[in-house]
Amino acid sequence: MSMYFTGISVRRVATLIVIAASAIGTGSLPSGAQQSGPNQPSSEQPDKYIWLEDIHGERQMDWVKAENARTAAVLEKDSHFAALDADALKVLDSPERLAWPGFHNGAIFNFWKDAEHVRGIVRRTTLKDYLTAEPKWETVLDIDALSKADDQSWVYQGLTCLEPENELCLLELSAGGEDASTLREFDLRTGKFVEGGFTLPRGKQNVAWEDKDTLLVARDYGPGTMSEAGYAITIREWKRGQPLESAKEFFRGDVKDNGYGDAPDVLRDAQGHKAVIVDRGLTTFESEHYLMTPAGPKKLGLPRKAYVNALLDGQLIVTLNEDWTPKGETKSFVQGSVVSLALDALEKDQVRLKPAVVFSPTAQEFQQDLAVTKNHLLLTTLDHVQGRAYVYSLGRDGTWMRKRLPVEENQTISLGSASPTDDRFFVSMEGFLTPPSLMLGDAADGSFVLAKSQKPQFDSSADVVEQLQATSKDGTKVPYFVVHRKDMRNDGSNATLLTAYGGFQIANTPSYSAIDGKLWLEHGGVFVLANIRGGGEFGPAWHEAGLKTHRQRIYDDFYAVAEDLVARKITSSKKLGIVGGSNGGLLMGVEFTQHPEMWKAVVIQVPLLDMLAFEHLSAGASWVGEYGSVSVPEERAFLASISPYNQLKPDVHYPEPLIFTTTKDDRVGPVHARKFAARMEEFHEPFFYDEITEGGHGVGADNKQEARTLAENYTYLMMKLLD
């Protein structure tokens, strides 16, 4: 439950993980994009706001500053703002937040931000000390001090360490929260940067440790080494002490590969096995997978919609996102399965694969998270949007056995850190009104005990959660959650905030947000989370039901939930607001233009809005697998029919939206938001616009910036829905 949105995914490197039914409706949209969307594209006119695509130009930034000042003069002068800003910052800096733990080399590490540590610190302690009420943390790295020394506004992006028992890491930093980052070799033992160590300048890059003196680096090496989407397609093997430009080429994709680039991954297990894997990103969701052998890279006979997760006891663990029949086999594996492949067999034959089933989905249960300890595999699922967790063990006969962990019902279950040196692991549990708690498990002895729990950060004693269901236009049942006061009257008068994401197979599940609780629920607001198609709540098929020219189903699902809320008299159009960011910002833009009469408030965060131009803006070319391409006539027609920027009309009355973006967003970029606002201005439609400089594809680069953004958002919502 949060206005912190889940953004469009970027590929993960070793320590940075991105997330992610079949309950498909029996109806289908008519073929032909002209009929897919409710708005028909008019004849396209020259884009008079293309000048705003120069992100850092003086004229463009003058326009941004003027719009920011106009918005701040209203929202930040409102009587609600100061208190909301203070409450938000108090929540974000609270010392009573859970310190999320990460196992490394027998210690517990944590990244922490508060009023004293604005940019944050990396700190560590022992597991025994972490489990006490007041751990005695040792600061390993101070990002504020580093920012001051470098005269740079650094944002911590993670540590990529040589596992499992080594203190050498690559510290990843970005300027102001960009996806592009700088990497420096850091020694956890000494707490200092390695003199003469590995250093990589700013860029979008994927890196893996091959050994303590060798890195596999995918980055920009000059012409022909980056894809059209702006991601690296060339991997080099970089030896310690060697100039980067002299590093030997290790792998090369193609400039037309418009996934998230090529990513090296060096997988190791506790039994001494090692596999060097290259994931060649072909499209948004399709990859080729290569195993590095003494004879060079060999393509594995895996389906393109698959993901190599981990190596455990000589078994490569793979998630399948499409049905698959291995070459030479008669047995098929269904979409959503997790399988294992013996590494020794793969090294001999990369084409005729012999997978074993680890997990197979049911009509209601689908895999979500996966991690490995020294000897066991951990897996979480959603069972009709209810969290489950399991420990898997590999039997001597090659079959996998599982034990269900005793997690609580009606909570979101997530895997925390898993130790590669023993079998201990953390599992988190939380709900809309239940603060997160951490369970410490040990797969070796079967123990599973409470380790930490966060104190409530807002008063939820008067609130309750319901799970309801709406019926979409094609008959598909769409579940959604409602958080409201126990004494709520069903008279249509309740200020209600509805959100969803609906894309990239990302599942939105109940989570504890002290921000939403303190700034919205405590003021009497109702919060609604919709599990619409496009997400991962019901597996890959739930996602694929809304791809490309079928995307109108996603927008129909969201509108169906809104209609259901009104029909149940939970709210009314005069009291209904919506919020979404990134792909969810596109969702907001579509709902804004397709159903302007339905909403009183619309918060559009770091959005895609110009769907006829998205492929050439920032990293847009990497999302063709989700949205389609203007180079395909049918897909272009559909994109024109739903593109919020192109569907704005001069003779329609729209609600006054709040449009938010950041200048340093190098993933979606600020251009969509700018052009949308400029066109609204042309049509003399009122709007609020806020573009902060830092924050990347988020709401701020530090807690103070985030608090200010969130306070502005909720001030707007209170003005529109509660006053």
Secondary structure, DSSP 4 states (H G I P E B T S, - for coil): --SSPPPPP----TT----------S--PPSSGGGTSSSPPPPPPP-TTGGGG-TT-HHHHHHHHHHHHHHHHHHTTSTTHHHHHHHHHHHHH-TTS----EEETTEEEEEE--SS-SS-EEEEEEHHHHTSSS---EEEEEHHHHHHHHTS-EEEEEEEE-SSS--EEEEEEEETT-S-EEEEEEETTTTEEPTT--EEEEES-EEEEEETTEEEEES--STTSB-TTS-B-EEEEEETTS-GGGPEEEEE--TT--SS-EEEEEEE-TTS-EEEEEEEE-SSS-EEEEEEETTEEEE----SSEEEEEEETTEEEEEESS-B--TT----B-TT-EEEEEHHHHHH-SSS---EEEE---SSEEEEEEEE-SS-EEEEEEESS-EEEEEEEE-TTS-EEEEE--PPTTSEEEEEEE-SSSSEEEEEEE-SSS--EEEEEETTTTEEEEEEEPPPSS--TTEEEEEEEEE-TTS-EEEEEEEEETT--SSS---EEEE----TT--------HHHHHHTGGGT-EEEEE--TTSSTT-HHHHHTTSGGGTHHHHHHHHHHHHHHHHTTS--GGGEEEEEETHHHHHHHHHHHH-GGG-SEEEEES----TTTGGGSTTGGGGHHHH--TTSHHHHHHHHHH-HHHH--TTS-----EEEEETT--SS-SHHHHHHHHHHHHTT---EEEEESS-SSSS-SSHHHHHHHHHHHHHHHIIIII-
